[in-house]
């Protein structure tokens, strides 16, 4: 039980709040097949941030919170994939 007491509950809250919007964004992009207004630069920076969070968890503070970083990163990676798939589609 000590393992779970070392987790940062504020970090968990932040990841849940940030991550709550990604599924909606991915579904919206998938349904509309439109990436107008989405920035690949912005999505890439967000994804890189999640990669750094994962690396920090793996190297410095291993705990189950890493799974939230991975989940959020996968949603962003999916959105990046949609961006490349739909970027040349007419509006």
C-alpha positions as CSV (number, residue, x, y, z in Angstrom):
1,X,0.0,0.0,0.0
2,X,3.0,2.3,0.5
3,X,3.5,2.2,-3.3
4,X,0.2,4.0,-3.9
5,X,0.9,6.6,-1.1
6,X,3.9,7.8,-3.0
7,X,1.9,8.8,-6.1
8,X,1.1,12.5,-6.7
9,X,-2.6,12.9,-6.5
10,X,-2.3,16.4,-8.0
11,X,-0.5,14.9,-10.9
12,X,-3.2,12.3,-11.4
13,X,-5.8,15.1,-11.3
14,X,-3.9,17.1,-13.9
15,X,-3.6,14.1,-16.2
16,X,-7.3,13.3,-15.9
17,X,-8.3,16.8,-16.6
18,X,-6.0,17.2,-19.6
19,X,-6.9,13.7,-20.8
20,X,-10.6,14.1,-20.5
21,X,-10.8,16.2,-23.7
22,X,-8.7,14.0,-26.0
23,X,-11.3,11.2,-26.6
24,X,-13.8,13.9,-27.7
25,X,-11.3,15.6,-30.0
26,X,-10.3,12.3,-31.6
27,X,-13.9,11.2,-32.1
28,X,-14.8,14.6,-33.6
29,X,-11.9,14.4,-36.0
30,X,-12.8,10.9,-37.0
31,X,-16.5,11.7,-37.6
32,X,-15.9,15.0,-39.5
33,X,-12.7,13.9,-41.3
34,X,-11.7,17.5,-41.0
35,X,-8.6,18.8,-39.3
36,X,-9.1,22.5,-40.0
37,X,-7.9,24.6,-37.1
38,X,-5.7,21.8,-35.7
39,X,-2.0,22.5,-35.6
40,X,0.5,19.6,-36.1
41,X,3.1,21.6,-34.3
42,X,0.8,22.0,-31.3
43,X,-0.2,18.3,-31.3
44,X,3.5,17.3,-31.6
45,X,4.5,19.5,-28.6
46,X,1.8,18.0,-26.5
47,X,2.8,14.5,-27.5
48,X,6.5,15.3,-26.7
49,X,5.4,16.5,-23.3
50,X,3.7,13.2,-22.6
51,X,6.8,11.4,-23.8
52,X,8.9,13.4,-21.3
53,X,6.4,12.6,-18.5
54,X,6.6,8.9,-19.3
55,X,10.4,9.0,-19.3
56,X,10.3,10.8,-15.9
57,X,8.0,8.2,-14.4
58,X,10.0,5.3,-15.8
59,X,13.4,6.7,-14.7
60,X,12.8,8.8,-11.6
61,X,9.4,8.0,-10.1
62,X,8.0,4.7,-11.2
63,X,4.4,4.4,-10.2
64,X,1.0,3.5,-11.9
65,X,0.5,7.2,-12.9
66,X,2.7,6.4,-16.0
67,X,-0.4,4.6,-17.5
68,X,-2.3,7.9,-17.6
69,X,0.6,9.5,-19.5
70,X,0.6,6.6,-21.9
71,X,-3.2,6.7,-22.4
72,X,-3.1,10.5,-23.0
73,X,-0.2,10.1,-25.3
74,X,-2.0,7.4,-27.3
75,X,-5.0,9.7,-27.8
76,X,-2.7,12.5,-29.0
77,X,-0.8,10.1,-31.3
78,X,-4.2,9.0,-32.8
79,X,-5.1,12.7,-33.4
80,X,-1.7,13.2,-35.1
81,X,-2.4,10.2,-37.3
82,X,-5.8,11.6,-38.2
83,X,-4.2,15.0,-39.0
84,X,-1.9,13.3,-41.5
85,X,-4.7,11.3,-43.0
86,X,-7.2,14.1,-43.4
87,X,-5.0,17.2,-43.9
88,X,-5.5,17.3,-47.7
89,X,-9.2,16.7,-47.7
90,X,-11.4,19.4,-49.0
91,X,-13.5,21.3,-46.4
